[in-house]
Amino acid sequence: MKRLRITVNGVNYDVEVEVLEDDGEELGASAPPPVAARSAAPATATTLVTAPAAAPAPAAAGASGMPSPLAGIVAEVKVKAGDTVKVNDVLFVIEAMKMNSNVSAPMAGTVRAVNVKPGDTVRQGQSLLEFN
């Protein structure tokens, strides 16, 4: 397994990839392989992507926001204003590419405002809720 860092739209992702063949060349030392060679990778290759740890940007003085970690459609909102949450409590379920992803609380606190509702389309980084 090799660890690589990939940047997409200015966001860094640390990726672990399984190398099926190694031609001995350093990564990035040559031009990418032809399209036919890239599409020949077996479907069993595994990739683990870890989202970067980023501190939420403050929404207002004394409050902090919860940005969406991915773009998609809000399938469920599991909290409302005034709810007290613990770290890792599931706050939202977002559907992206026919998969549901749980969005968990990055911190403990009280929900000040929920900025989305089920059915809303969200962008990555869009504010989902605000904490007190």
Contacts in CASP RR format, 6 or more apart in sequence:
PFRMAT RR
TARGET T0000
AUTHOR 0000-0000-0000
METHOD contacts of the structure
MODEL  1
MKRLRITVNGVNYDVEVEVLEDDGEELGASAPPPVAARSAAPATATTLVT
APAAAPAPAAAGASGMPSPLAGIVAEVKVKAGDTVKVNDVLFVIEAMKMN
SNVSAPMAGTVRAVNVKPGDTVRQGQSLLEFN
1 16 0 8 1.000
1 17 0 8 1.000
1 18 0 8 1.000
1 19 0 8 1.000
2 16 0 8 1.000
2 17 0 8 1.000
2 19 0 8 1.000
3 14 0 8 1.000
3 15 0 8 1.000
3 16 0 8 1.000
4 14 0 8 1.000
4 15 0 8 1.000
4 16 0 8 1.000
4 17 0 8 1.000
4 27 0 8 1.000
5 12 0 8 1.000
5 13 0 8 1.000
5 14 0 8 1.000
5 15 0 8 1.000
6 12 0 8 1.000
6 13 0 8 1.000
6 15 0 8 1.000
7 13 0 8 1.000
11 52 0 8 1.000
11 124 0 8 1.000
12 52 0 8 1.000
13 49 0 8 1.000
13 50 0 8 1.000
13 51 0 8 1.000
13 52 0 8 1.000
14 50 0 8 1.000
14 52 0 8 1.000
15 47 0 8 1.000
15 48 0 8 1.000
15 49 0 8 1.000
15 50 0 8 1.000
16 47 0 8 1.000
16 48 0 8 1.000
17 45 0 8 1.000
17 46 0 8 1.000
17 47 0 8 1.000
18 45 0 8 1.000
18 46 0 8 1.000
18 47 0 8 1.000
20 41 0 8 1.000
20 42 0 8 1.000
20 45 0 8 1.000
32 38 0 8 1.000
51 69 0 8 1.000
54 67 0 8 1.000
56 64 0 8 1.000
56 65 0 8 1.000
56 66 0 8 1.000
56 67 0 8 1.000
56 106 0 8 1.000
56 107 0 8 1.000
57 64 0 8 1.000
57 65 0 8 1.000
57 67 0 8 1.000
58 64 0 8 1.000
58 65 0 8 1.000
59 65 0 8 1.000
59 127 0 8 1.000
59 130 0 8 1.000
60 130 0 8 1.000
62 132 0 8 1.000
63 112 0 8 1.000
63 130 0 8 1.000
63 131 0 8 1.000
63 132 0 8 1.000
64 107 0 8 1.000
64 130 0 8 1.000
64 131 0 8 1.000
65 127 0 8 1.000
65 128 0 8 1.000
65 129 0 8 1.000
65 130 0 8 1.000
65 131 0 8 1.000
66 91 0 8 1.000
66 103 0 8 1.000
66 105 0 8 1.000
66 106 0 8 1.000
66 127 0 8 1.000
66 128 0 8 1.000
66 129 0 8 1.000
66 130 0 8 1.000
66 131 0 8 1.000
67 124 0 8 1.000
67 125 0 8 1.000
67 126 0 8 1.000
67 127 0 8 1.000
67 128 0 8 1.000
68 94 0 8 1.000
68 103 0 8 1.000
68 122 0 8 1.000
68 123 0 8 1.000
68 124 0 8 1.000
68 125 0 8 1.000
68 126 0 8 1.000
68 127 0 8 1.000
68 128 0 8 1.000
69 101 0 8 1.000
69 103 0 8 1.000
69 124 0 8 1.000
69 125 0 8 1.000
70 94 0 8 1.000
70 96 0 8 1.000
70 101 0 8 1.000
70 124 0 8 1.000
71 96 0 8 1.000
71 121 0 8 1.000
71 122 0 8 1.000
71 123 0 8 1.000
71 124 0 8 1.000
72 94 0 8 1.000
72 95 0 8 1.000
72 96 0 8 1.000
72 121 0 8 1.000
72 122 0 8 1.000
73 94 0 8 1.000
73 95 0 8 1.000
73 96 0 8 1.000
73 119 0 8 1.000
73 120 0 8 1.000
73 121 0 8 1.000
73 122 0 8 1.000
74 92 0 8 1.000
74 93 0 8 1.000
74 94 0 8 1.000
74 95 0 8 1.000
74 116 0 8 1.000
74 117 0 8 1.000
74 118 0 8 1.000
74 119 0 8 1.000
74 120 0 8 1.000
74 121 0 8 1.000
74 122 0 8 1.000
74 128 0 8 1.000
75 92 0 8 1.000
75 93 0 8 1.000
75 94 0 8 1.000
75 95 0 8 1.000
75 100 0 8 1.000
75 118 0 8 1.000
75 119 0 8 1.000
76 92 0 8 1.000
76 93 0 8 1.000
76 118 0 8 1.000
77 91 0 8 1.000
77 92 0 8 1.000
77 114 0 8 1.000
77 116 0 8 1.000
77 117 0 8 1.000
77 118 0 8 1.000
78 90 0 8 1.000
78 91 0 8 1.000
78 92 0 8 1.000
78 93 0 8 1.000
79 85 0 8 1.000
79 89 0 8 1.000
79 91 0 8 1.000
79 111 0 8 1.000
79 114 0 8 1.000
79 129 0 8 1.000
80 111 0 8 1.000
80 114 0 8 1.000
81 111 0 8 1.000
81 112 0 8 1.000
81 113 0 8 1.000
81 114 0 8 1.000
82 110 0 8 1.000
82 111 0 8 1.000
82 112 0 8 1.000
83 110 0 8 1.000
83 111 0 8 1.000
84 108 0 8 1.000
84 109 0 8 1.000
84 110 0 8 1.000
84 111 0 8 1.000
85 91 0 8 1.000
85 105 0 8 1.000
85 108 0 8 1.000
85 109 0 8 1.000
85 110 0 8 1.000
85 111 0 8 1.000
86 105 0 8 1.000
86 108 0 8 1.000
86 109 0 8 1.000
87 104 0 8 1.000
87 105 0 8 1.000
87 106 0 8 1.000
87 107 0 8 1.000
87 108 0 8 1.000
88 104 0 8 1.000
88 105 0 8 1.000
89 104 0 8 1.000
89 105 0 8 1.000
90 102 0 8 1.000
90 103 0 8 1.000
90 104 0 8 1.000
91 103 0 8 1.000
91 104 0 8 1.000
91 105 0 8 1.000
91 128 0 8 1.000
91 129 0 8 1.000
92 102 0 8 1.000
92 103 0 8 1.000
92 116 0 8 1.000
92 128 0 8 1.000
93 100 0 8 1.000
93 101 0 8 1.000
93 102 0 8 1.000
93 103 0 8 1.000
94 100 0 8 1.000
94 101 0 8 1.000
94 103 0 8 1.000
94 122 0 8 1.000
95 101 0 8 1.000
103 128 0 8 1.000
107 131 0 8 1.000
109 131 0 8 1.000
109 132 0 8 1.000
110 131 0 8 1.000
110 132 0 8 1.000
111 129 0 8 1.000
111 130 0 8 1.000
111 131 0 8 1.000
111 132 0 8 1.000
112 129 0 8 1.000
112 130 0 8 1.000
112 131 0 8 1.000
112 132 0 8 1.000
113 129 0 8 1.000
113 130 0 8 1.000
114 128 0 8 1.000
114 129 0 8 1.000
115 126 0 8 1.000
115 127 0 8 1.000
115 128 0 8 1.000
115 129 0 8 1.000
115 130 0 8 1.000
116 122 0 8 1.000
116 126 0 8 1.000
116 128 0 8 1.000
116 129 0 8 1.000
122 128 0 8 1.000
END
